[in-house]
């Protein structure tokens, strides 16, 4: 396991400060198995389909390790919902 992977695991399992104030939604840290749904959501938001290889690099294989991001799910549907997307230094190789 790479050091960045261990760091991701620590971040993923750290206690959260707050729950969603809206009972219809759950906000939590995204896990690697959530990434495909996040890729689809970003494609929908920007109305363009990017190659999966770009997302794979950005979220899974970049030099800093797995991406750390949050996901908002509908409690009834368990599907991601559109939230405010803040992209800080968003860059693809």
Biopython code that builds the backbone (N, CA, C, O; Angstrom):
import numpy as np
from Bio.PDB.StructureBuilder import StructureBuilder

atoms = [
    (1, "UNK", "N", (0.853, -1.178, 0.000)),
    (1, "UNK", "CA", (0.000, 0.000, 0.000)),
    (1, "UNK", "C", (0.895, 1.235, 0.000)),
    (1, "UNK", "O", (1.825, 1.346, 0.798)),
    (2, "UNK", "N", (0.594, 2.167, -0.915)),
    (2, "UNK", "CA", (1.334, 3.429, -0.966)),
    (2, "UNK", "C", (0.959, 4.289, 0.238)),
    (2, "UNK", "O", (-0.118, 4.140, 0.815)),
    (3, "UNK", "N", (1.862, 5.185, 0.601)),
    (3, "UNK", "CA", (1.578, 6.103, 1.717)),
    (3, "UNK", "C", (0.334, 6.926, 1.436)),
    (3, "UNK", "O", (-0.456, 7.188, 2.343)),
    (4, "UNK", "N", (0.150, 7.342, 0.172)),
    (4, "UNK", "CA", (-1.028, 8.145, -0.160)),
    (4, "UNK", "C", (-2.313, 7.331, 0.006)),
    (4, "UNK", "O", (-3.354, 7.885, 0.360)),
    (5, "UNK", "N", (-2.248, 6.009, -0.249)),
    (5, "UNK", "CA", (-3.429, 5.156, -0.047)),
    (5, "UNK", "C", (-3.770, 5.054, 1.437)),
    (5, "UNK", "O", (-4.944, 5.071, 1.809)),
    (6, "UNK", "N", (-2.756, 4.949, 2.274)),
    (6, "UNK", "CA", (-2.994, 4.894, 3.718)),
    (6, "UNK", "C", (-3.583, 6.208, 4.197)),
    (6, "UNK", "O", (-4.487, 6.225, 5.032)),
    (7, "UNK", "N", (-3.068, 7.307, 3.667)),
    (7, "UNK", "CA", (-3.588, 8.620, 4.023)),
    (7, "UNK", "C", (-5.056, 8.750, 3.602)),
    (7, "UNK", "O", (-5.863, 9.321, 4.337)),
    (8, "UNK", "N", (-5.401, 8.227, 2.435)),
    (8, "UNK", "CA", (-6.791, 8.252, 1.982)),
    (8, "UNK", "C", (-7.675, 7.467, 2.944)),
    (8, "UNK", "O", (-8.760, 7.925, 3.303)),
    (9, "UNK", "N", (-7.232, 6.320, 3.352)),
    (9, "UNK", "CA", (-8.014, 5.494, 4.280)),
    (9, "UNK", "C", (-8.227, 6.218, 5.607)),
    (9, "UNK", "O", (-9.317, 6.159, 6.177)),
    (10, "UNK", "N", (-7.203, 6.893, 6.098)),
    (10, "UNK", "CA", (-7.357, 7.666, 7.335)),
    (10, "UNK", "C", (-8.394, 8.771, 7.148)),
    (10, "UNK", "O", (-9.255, 8.969, 8.005)),
    (11, "UNK", "N", (-8.312, 9.488, 6.027)),
    (11, "UNK", "CA", (-9.270, 10.561, 5.729)),
    (11, "UNK", "C", (-10.685, 10.001, 5.609)),
    (11, "UNK", "O", (-11.635, 10.569, 6.148)),
    (12, "UNK", "N", (-10.817, 8.882, 4.898)),
    (12, "UNK", "CA", (-12.126, 8.284, 4.648)),
    (12, "UNK", "C", (-12.827, 7.884, 5.939)),
    (12, "UNK", "O", (-14.047, 8.008, 6.047)),
    (13, "UNK", "N", (-12.071, 7.408, 6.911)),
    (13, "UNK", "CA", (-12.671, 6.890, 8.137)),
    (13, "UNK", "C", (-12.611, 7.867, 9.319)),
    (13, "UNK", "O", (-13.000, 7.516, 10.434)),
    (14, "UNK", "N", (-12.131, 9.074, 9.079)),
    (14, "UNK", "CA", (-12.096, 10.075, 10.155)),
    (14, "UNK", "C", (-13.530, 10.490, 10.506)),
    (14, "UNK", "O", (-14.394, 10.514, 9.629)),
    (15, "UNK", "N", (-13.786, 10.808, 11.749)),
    (15, "UNK", "CA", (-15.143, 11.243, 12.134)),
    (15, "UNK", "C", (-15.544, 12.506, 11.377)),
    (15, "UNK", "O", (-14.713, 13.373, 11.109)),
    (16, "UNK", "N", (-16.807, 12.593, 11.043)),
    (16, "UNK", "CA", (-17.330, 13.774, 10.353)),
    (16, "UNK", "C", (-17.906, 14.735, 11.380)),
    (16, "UNK", "O", (-18.467, 14.326, 12.397)),
    (17, "UNK", "N", (-17.754, 16.027, 11.089)),
    (17, "UNK", "CA", (-18.207, 17.055, 12.017)),
    (17, "UNK", "C", (-19.718, 17.220, 12.034)),
    (17, "UNK", "O", (-20.309, 17.403, 13.099)),
    (18, "UNK", "N", (-20.351, 17.159, 10.870)),
    (18, "UNK", "CA", (-21.779, 17.455, 10.796)),
    (18, "UNK", "C", (-22.488, 16.524, 9.824)),
    (18, "UNK", "O", (-21.873, 15.958, 8.920)),
    (19, "UNK", "N", (-23.767, 16.380, 10.024)),
    (19, "UNK", "CA", (-24.627, 15.666, 9.077)),
    (19, "UNK", "C", (-25.334, 16.701, 8.221)),
    (19, "UNK", "O", (-25.313, 17.893, 8.528)),
    (20, "UNK", "N", (-25.953, 16.245, 7.158)),
    (20, "UNK", "CA", (-26.707, 17.160, 6.298)),
    (20, "UNK", "C", (-27.851, 17.783, 7.092)),
    (20, "UNK", "O", (-28.554, 17.077, 7.815)),
    (21, "UNK", "N", (-28.046, 19.095, 6.967)),
    (21, "UNK", "CA", (-29.170, 19.732, 7.658)),
    (21, "UNK", "C", (-30.510, 19.384, 7.004)),
    (21, "UNK", "O", (-31.567, 19.583, 7.604)),
    (22, "UNK", "N", (-30.463, 18.866, 5.781)),
    (22, "UNK", "CA", (-31.686, 18.489, 5.062)),
    (22, "UNK", "C", (-31.875, 16.983, 5.207)),
    (22, "UNK", "O", (-31.018, 16.218, 4.764)),
    (23, "UNK", "N", (-32.967, 16.539, 5.810)),
    (23, "UNK", "CA", (-33.149, 15.106, 6.058)),
    (23, "UNK", "C", (-33.297, 14.265, 4.784)),
    (23, "UNK", "O", (-33.253, 13.037, 4.857)),
    (24, "UNK", "N", (-33.470, 14.899, 3.628)),
    (24, "UNK", "CA", (-33.604, 14.138, 2.376)),
    (24, "UNK", "C", (-32.264, 13.687, 1.814)),
    (24, "UNK", "O", (-32.218, 12.866, 0.898)),
    (25, "UNK", "N", (-31.166, 14.223, 2.361)),
    (25, "UNK", "CA", (-29.860, 13.969, 1.772)),
    (25, "UNK", "C", (-28.851, 13.461, 2.785)),
    (25, "UNK", "O", (-28.929, 13.743, 3.981)),
    (26, "UNK", "N", (-27.914, 12.714, 2.267)),
    (26, "UNK", "CA", (-26.756, 12.271, 3.041)),
    (26, "UNK", "C", (-25.519, 12.836, 2.348)),
    (26, "UNK", "O", (-25.349, 12.661, 1.141)),
    (27, "UNK", "N", (-24.673, 13.500, 3.091)),
    (27, "UNK", "CA", (-23.403, 13.993, 2.570)),
    (27, "UNK", "C", (-22.314, 13.183, 3.240)),
    (27, "UNK", "O", (-22.273, 13.064, 4.464)),
    (28, "UNK", "N", (-21.446, 12.636, 2.437)),
    (28, "UNK", "CA", (-20.364, 11.826, 3.004)),
    (28, "UNK", "C", (-19.138, 11.902, 2.097)),
    (28, "UNK", "O", (-19.190, 12.430, 0.986)),
    (29, "UNK", "N", (-18.061, 11.369, 2.598)),
    (29, "UNK", "CA", (-16.842, 11.282, 1.790)),
    (29, "UNK", "C", (-17.068, 10.231, 0.701)),
    (29, "UNK", "O", (-17.623, 9.160, 0.946)),
    (30, "UNK", "N", (-16.621, 10.575, -0.505)),
    (30, "UNK", "CA", (-16.757, 9.630, -1.616)),
    (30, "UNK", "C", (-15.708, 8.531, -1.497)),
    (30, "UNK", "O", (-14.555, 8.777, -1.144)),
    (31, "UNK", "N", (-16.139, 7.332, -1.798)),
    (31, "UNK", "CA", (-15.252, 6.170, -1.816)),
    (31, "UNK", "C", (-14.919, 5.837, -3.270)),
    (31, "UNK", "O", (-15.645, 6.255, -4.172)),
    (32, "UNK", "N", (-13.845, 5.100, -3.513)),
    (32, "UNK", "CA", (-13.483, 4.772, -4.894)),
    (32, "UNK", "C", (-14.632, 4.146, -5.699)),
    (32, "UNK", "O", (-14.726, 4.368, -6.906)),
    (33, "UNK", "N", (-15.475, 3.395, -5.066)),
    (33, "UNK", "CA", (-16.592, 2.788, -5.800)),
    (33, "UNK", "C", (-17.642, 3.824, -6.220)),
    (33, "UNK", "O", (-18.513, 3.521, -7.035)),
    (34, "UNK", "N", (-17.570, 5.034, -5.675)),
    (34, "UNK", "CA", (-18.472, 6.124, -6.071)),
    (34, "UNK", "C", (-17.971, 6.884, -7.293)),
    (34, "UNK", "O", (-18.730, 7.633, -7.907)),
    (35, "UNK", "N", (-16.715, 6.704, -7.649)),
    (35, "UNK", "CA", (-16.105, 7.542, -8.678)),
    (35, "UNK", "C", (-16.832, 7.472, -10.018)),
    (35, "UNK", "O", (-17.002, 8.507, -10.664)),
    (36, "UNK", "N", (-17.261, 6.303, -10.456)),
    (36, "UNK", "CA", (-17.948, 6.203, -11.754)),
    (36, "UNK", "C", (-19.195, 7.084, -11.783)),
    (36, "UNK", "O", (-19.452, 7.758, -12.781)),
    (37, "UNK", "N", (-19.965, 7.086, -10.708)),
    (37, "UNK", "CA", (-21.164, 7.930, -10.642)),
    (37, "UNK", "C", (-20.772, 9.409, -10.630)),
    (37, "UNK", "O", (-21.477, 10.238, -11.206)),
    (38, "UNK", "N", (-19.665, 9.741, -9.985)),
    (38, "UNK", "CA", (-19.185, 11.118, -9.978)),
    (38, "UNK", "C", (-18.764, 11.528, -11.388)),
    (38, "UNK", "O", (-19.060, 12.643, -11.818)),
    (39, "UNK", "N", (-18.078, 10.645, -12.109)),
    (39, "UNK", "CA", (-17.669, 10.947, -13.482)),
    (39, "UNK", "C", (-18.903, 11.273, -14.333)),
    (39, "UNK", "O", (-18.907, 12.244, -15.091)),
    (40, "UNK", "N", (-19.943, 10.450, -14.198)),
    (40, "UNK", "CA", (-21.177, 10.677, -14.967)),
    (40, "UNK", "C", (-21.805, 12.016, -14.611)),
    (40, "UNK", "O", (-22.270, 12.739, -15.492)),
    (41, "UNK", "N", (-21.821, 12.346, -13.336)),
    (41, "UNK", "CA", (-22.420, 13.600, -12.885)),
    (41, "UNK", "C", (-21.641, 14.806, -13.426)),
    (41, "UNK", "O", (-22.243, 15.781, -13.875)),
    (42, "UNK", "N", (-20.314, 14.740, -13.385)),
    (42, "UNK", "CA", (-19.502, 15.838, -13.915)),
    (42, "UNK", "C", (-19.734, 15.981, -15.422)),
    (42, "UNK", "O", (-19.848, 17.098, -15.926)),
    (43, "UNK", "N", (-19.804, 14.865, -16.141)),
    (43, "UNK", "CA", (-20.113, 14.925, -17.576)),
    (43, "UNK", "C", (-21.453, 15.615, -17.818)),
    (43, "UNK", "O", (-21.569, 16.451, -18.714)),
    (44, "UNK", "N", (-22.454, 15.269, -17.027)),
    (44, "UNK", "CA", (-23.779, 15.872, -17.180)),
    (44, "UNK", "C", (-23.748, 17.373, -16.883)),
    (44, "UNK", "O", (-24.342, 18.164, -17.615)),
    (45, "UNK", "N", (-23.066, 17.757, -15.827)),
    (45, "UNK", "CA", (-23.008, 19.164, -15.432)),
    (45, "UNK", "C", (-22.357, 20.012, -16.518)),
    (45, "UNK", "O", (-22.829, 21.108, -16.820)),
    (46, "UNK", "N", (-21.283, 19.510, -17.101)),
    (46, "UNK", "CA", (-20.558, 20.280, -18.111)),
    (46, "UNK", "C", (-21.001, 19.956, -19.535)),
    (46, "UNK", "O", (-20.441, 20.478, -20.499)),
    (47, "UNK", "N", (-21.997, 19.103, -19.662)),
    (47, "UNK", "CA", (-22.570, 18.739, -20.962)),
    (47, "UNK", "C", (-21.502, 18.304, -21.968)),
    (47, "UNK", "O", (-21.513, 18.708, -23.131)),
    (48, "UNK", "N", (-20.593, 17.481, -21.490)),
    (48, "UNK", "CA", (-19.581, 16.907, -22.370)),
    (48, "UNK", "C", (-19.074, 15.606, -21.764)),
    (48, "UNK", "O", (-18.948, 15.478, -20.546)),
    (49, "UNK", "N", (-18.790, 14.665, -22.616)),
    (49, "UNK", "CA", (-18.299, 13.373, -22.151)),
    (49, "UNK", "C", (-16.783, 13.351, -22.304)),
    (49, "UNK", "O", (-16.252, 13.454, -23.410)),
    (50, "UNK", "N", (-16.117, 13.218, -21.197)),
    (50, "UNK", "CA", (-14.659, 13.141, -21.217)),
    (50, "UNK", "C", (-14.239, 11.671, -21.240)),
    (50, "UNK", "O", (-14.970, 10.805, -20.758)),
    (51, "UNK", "N", (-13.071, 11.398, -21.795)),
    (51, "UNK", "CA", (-12.577, 10.015, -21.778)),
    (51, "UNK", "C", (-12.401, 9.532, -20.340)),
    (51, "UNK", "O", (-11.910, 10.269, -19.485)),
    (52, "UNK", "N", (-12.797, 8.311, -20.086)),
    (52, "UNK", "CA", (-12.658, 7.737, -18.747)),
    (52, "UNK", "C", (-11.205, 7.705, -18.294)),
    (52, "UNK", "O", (-10.935, 7.761, -17.094)),
    (53, "UNK", "N", (-10.274, 7.616, -19.222)),
    (53, "UNK", "CA", (-8.852, 7.591, -18.855)),
    (53, "UNK", "C", (-8.456, 8.886, -18.147)),
    (53, "UNK", "O", (-7.626, 8.858, -17.238)),
    (54, "UNK", "N", (-9.034, 10.016, -18.546)),
    (54, "UNK", "CA", (-8.732, 11.275, -17.864)),
    (54, "UNK", "C", (-9.236, 11.239, -16.429)),
    (54, "UNK", "O", (-8.512, 11.606, -15.503)),
    (55, "UNK", "N", (-10.463, 10.802, -16.243)),
    (55, "UNK", "CA", (-11.010, 10.697, -14.883)),
    (55, "UNK", "C", (-10.229, 9.677, -14.060)),
    (55, "UNK", "O", (-9.953, 9.896, -12.881)),
    (56, "UNK", "N", (-9.880, 8.569, -14.689)),
    (56, "UNK", "CA", (-9.148, 7.527, -13.974)),
    (56, "UNK", "C", (-7.835, 8.089, -13.434)),
    (56, "UNK", "O", (-7.459, 7.822, -12.292)),
    (57, "UNK", "N", (-7.141, 8.870, -14.264)),
    (57, "UNK", "CA", (-5.900, 9.475, -13.802)),
    (57, "UNK", "C", (-6.186, 10.468, -12.684)),
    (57, "UNK", "O", (-5.524, 10.443, -11.646)),
    (58, "UNK", "N", (-7.166, 11.341, -12.888)),
    (58, "UNK", "CA", (-7.456, 12.405, -11.933)),
    (58, "UNK", "C", (-7.887, 11.861, -10.572)),
    (58, "UNK", "O", (-7.441, 12.354, -9.537)),
    (59, "UNK", "N", (-8.748, 10.853, -10.572)),
    (59, "UNK", "CA", (-9.324, 10.348, -9.322)),
    (59, "UNK", "C", (-8.587, 9.152, -8.727)),
    (59, "UNK", "O", (-8.652, 8.930, -7.518)),
    (60, "UNK", "N", (-7.883, 8.374, -9.561)),
    (60, "UNK", "CA", (-7.298, 7.136, -9.045)),
    (60, "UNK", "C", (-5.779, 7.037, -9.160)),
    (60, "UNK", "O", (-5.137, 6.478, -8.271)),
    (61, "UNK", "N", (-5.198, 7.558, -10.221)),
    (61, "UNK", "CA", (-3.786, 7.261, -10.496)),
    (61, "UNK", "C", (-2.888, 8.488, -10.519)),
    (61, "UNK", "O", (-1.739, 8.380, -10.948)),
    (62, "UNK", "N", (-3.349, 9.626, -10.086)),
    (62, "UNK", "CA", (-2.485, 10.813, -10.091)),
    (62, "UNK", "C", (-1.406, 10.648, -9.021)),
    (62, "UNK", "O", (-1.554, 9.821, -8.122)),
    (63, "UNK", "N", (-0.332, 11.418, -9.105)),
    (63, "UNK", "CA", (0.786, 11.242, -8.161)),
    (63, "UNK", "C", (0.440, 11.476, -6.690)),
    (63, "UNK", "O", (1.189, 11.053, -5.809)),
    (64, "UNK", "N", (-0.674, 12.139, -6.412)),
    (64, "UNK", "CA", (-1.047, 12.429, -5.029)),
    (64, "UNK", "C", (-1.972, 11.379, -4.426)),
    (64, "UNK", "O", (-2.384, 11.507, -3.274)),
    (65, "UNK", "N", (-2.300, 10.350, -5.186)),
    (65, "UNK", "CA", (-3.150, 9.289, -4.665)),
    (65, "UNK", "C", (-4.626, 9.495, -4.991)),
    (65, "UNK", "O", (-4.985, 10.348, -5.802)),
    (66, "UNK", "N", (-5.453, 8.714, -4.357)),
    (66, "UNK", "CA", (-6.889, 8.759, -4.612)),
    (66, "UNK", "C", (-7.467, 10.141, -4.295)),
    (66, "UNK", "O", (-7.056, 10.804, -3.343)),
    (67, "UNK", "N", (-8.429, 10.552, -5.117)),
    (67, "UNK", "CA", (-9.065, 11.852, -4.925)),
    (67, "UNK", "C", (-9.852, 11.873, -3.621)),
    (67, "UNK", "O", (-10.447, 10.877, -3.210)),
    (68, "UNK", "N", (-9.836, 13.017, -2.999)),
    (68, "UNK", "CA", (-10.652, 13.235, -1.803)),
    (68, "UNK", "C", (-11.770, 14.189, -2.190)),
    (68, "UNK", "O", (-11.532, 15.360, -2.485)),
    (69, "UNK", "N", (-12.968, 13.683, -2.187)),
    (69, "UNK", "CA", (-14.108, 14.511, -2.543)),
    (69, "UNK", "C", (-15.324, 14.050, -1.739)),
    (69, "UNK", "O", (-15.321, 12.985, -1.122)),
    (70, "UNK", "N", (-16.341, 14.869, -1.769)),
    (70, "UNK", "CA", (-17.575, 14.605, -1.039)),
    (70, "UNK", "C", (-18.668, 14.273, -2.032)),
    (70, "UNK", "O", (-18.621, 14.702, -3.185)),
    (71, "UNK", "N", (-19.640, 13.522, -1.592)),
    (71, "UNK", "CA", (-20.763, 13.169, -2.449)),
    (71, "UNK", "C", (-22.056, 13.384, -1.658)),
    (71, "UNK", "O", (-22.130, 13.097, -0.464)),
    (72, "UNK", "N", (-23.058, 13.890, -2.351)),
    (72, "UNK", "CA", (-24.381, 14.071, -1.755)),
    (72, "UNK", "C", (-25.310, 13.058, -2.394)),
    (72, "UNK", "O", (-25.443, 13.014, -3.617)),
    (73, "UNK", "N", (-25.949, 12.248, -1.574)),
    (73, "UNK", "CA", (-26.858, 11.209, -2.055)),
    (73, "UNK", "C", (-28.271, 11.498, -1.585)),
    (73, "UNK", "O", (-28.482, 11.992, -0.477)),
    (74, "UNK", "N", (-29.232, 11.185, -2.434)),
    (74, "UNK", "CA", (-30.616, 11.210, -1.994)),
    (74, "UNK", "C", (-30.834, 10.020, -1.073)),
    (74, "UNK", "O", (-30.484, 8.896, -1.434)),
    (75, "UNK", "N", (-31.397, 10.235, 0.089)),
    (75, "UNK", "CA", (-31.560, 9.124, 1.039)),
    (75, "UNK", "C", (-32.496, 8.045, 0.499)),
    (75, "UNK", "O", (-32.298, 6.863, 0.778)),
    (76, "UNK", "N", (-33.503, 8.434, -0.264)),
    (76, "UNK", "CA", (-34.433, 7.434, -0.811)),
    (76, "UNK", "C", (-33.857, 6.711, -2.012)),
    (76, "UNK", "O", (-34.006, 5.495, -2.133)),
    (77, "UNK", "N", (-33.196, 7.446, -2.905)),
    (77, "UNK", "CA", (-32.703, 6.847, -4.149)),
    (77, "UNK", "C", (-31.312, 6.246, -4.027)),
    (77, "UNK", "O", (-30.944, 5.359, -4.797)),
    (78, "UNK", "N", (-30.527, 6.737, -3.043)),
    (78, "UNK", "CA", (-29.117, 6.348, -2.874)),
    (78, "UNK", "C", (-28.283, 6.730, -4.093)),
    (78, "UNK", "O", (-27.209, 6.167, -4.304)),
    (79, "UNK", "N", (-28.764, 7.685, -4.902)),
    (79, "UNK", "CA", (-28.043, 8.148, -6.084)),
    (79, "UNK", "C", (-27.481, 9.539, -5.818)),
    (79, "UNK", "O", (-28.054, 10.316, -5.054)),
    (80, "UNK", "N", (-26.339, 9.848, -6.465)),
    (80, "UNK", "CA", (-25.766, 11.181, -6.301)),
    (80, "UNK", "C", (-26.718, 12.246, -6.842)),
    (80, "UNK", "O", (-27.414, 12.042, -7.837)),
    (81, "UNK", "N", (-26.727, 13.362, -6.169)),
    (81, "UNK", "CA", (-27.519, 14.497, -6.626)),
    (81, "UNK", "C", (-26.580, 15.651, -6.920)),
    (81, "UNK", "O", (-25.486, 15.749, -6.364)),
    (82, "UNK", "N", (-27.033, 16.515, -7.803)),
    (82, "UNK", "CA", (-26.224, 17.672, -8.165)),
    (82, "UNK", "C", (-26.069, 18.566, -6.959)),
    (82, "UNK", "O", (-27.035, 18.898, -6.273)),
    (83, "UNK", "N", (-24.852, 18.941, -6.721)),
    (83, "UNK", "CA", (-24.517, 19.827, -5.623)),
    (83, "UNK", "C", (-23.629, 20.910, -6.209)),
    (83, "UNK", "O", (-23.331, 20.878, -7.403)),
    (84, "UNK", "N", (-23.216, 21.831, -5.429)),
    (84, "UNK", "CA", (-22.270, 22.825, -5.915)),
    (84, "UNK", "C", (-20.934, 22.124, -6.105)),
    (84, "UNK", "O", (-20.419, 21.469, -5.199)),
    (85, "UNK", "N", (-20.393, 22.276, -7.292)),
    (85, "UNK", "CA", (-19.102, 21.664, -7.586)),
    (85, "UNK", "C", (-18.048, 22.759, -7.535)),
    (85, "UNK", "O", (-18.117, 23.743, -8.272)),
    (86, "UNK", "N", (-17.089, 22.575, -6.671)),
    (86, "UNK", "CA", (-15.993, 23.531, -6.547)),
    (86, "UNK", "C", (-14.749, 22.815, -7.055)),
    (86, "UNK", "O", (-14.331, 21.796, -6.506)),
    (87, "UNK", "N", (-14.176, 23.359, -8.096)),
    (87, "UNK", "CA", (-12.982, 22.768, -8.680)),
    (87, "UNK", "C", (-11.807, 23.684, -8.391)),
    (87, "UNK", "O", (-11.743, 24.804, -8.898)),
    (88, "UNK", "N", (-10.897, 23.214, -7.590)),
    (88, "UNK", "CA", (-9.718, 23.983, -7.222)),
    (88, "UNK", "C", (-8.532, 23.417, -7.985)),
    (88, "UNK", "O", (-8.161, 22.259, -7.792)),
    (89, "UNK", "N", (-7.942, 24.222, -8.841)),
    (89, "UNK", "CA", (-6.806, 23.771, -9.649)),
    (89, "UNK", "C", (-7.159, 22.531, -10.457)),
    (89, "UNK", "O", (-6.367, 21.593, -10.547)),
    (90, "UNK", "N", (-8.347, 22.531, -11.042)),
    (90, "UNK", "CA", (-8.803, 21.388, -11.845)),
    (90, "UNK", "C", (-7.938, 21.301, -13.095)),
    (90, "UNK", "O", (-7.901, 22.231, -13.901)),
    (91, "UNK", "N", (-7.258, 20.197, -13.248)),
    (91, "UNK", "CA", (-6.409, 20.008, -14.427)),
    (91, "UNK", "C", (-6.376, 18.533, -14.775)),
    (91, "UNK", "O", (-6.378, 17.669, -13.899)),
    (92, "UNK", "N", (-6.348, 18.269, -16.034)),
    (92, "UNK", "CA", (-6.208, 16.904, -16.519)),
    (92, "UNK", "C", (-4.904, 16.803, -17.290)),
    (92, "UNK", "O", (-4.464, 17.781, -17.895)),
    (93, "UNK", "N", (-4.281, 15.632, -17.277)),
    (93, "UNK", "CA", (-2.992, 15.500, -17.971)),
    (93, "UNK", "C", (-3.162, 15.644, -19.474)),
    (93, "UNK", "O", (-2.183, 15.561, -20.216)),
]
sb = StructureBuilder()
sb.init_structure("model")
sb.init_model(0)
sb.init_chain("A")
sb.init_seg("    ")
for serial, (resi, resn, name, xyz) in enumerate(atoms, 1):
    if name == "N":
        sb.init_residue(resn, " ", resi, " ")
    sb.init_atom(name, np.array(xyz, "f"), 0.0, 1.0, " ", f" {name:<3s}", serial, name[0])
structure = sb.get_structure()
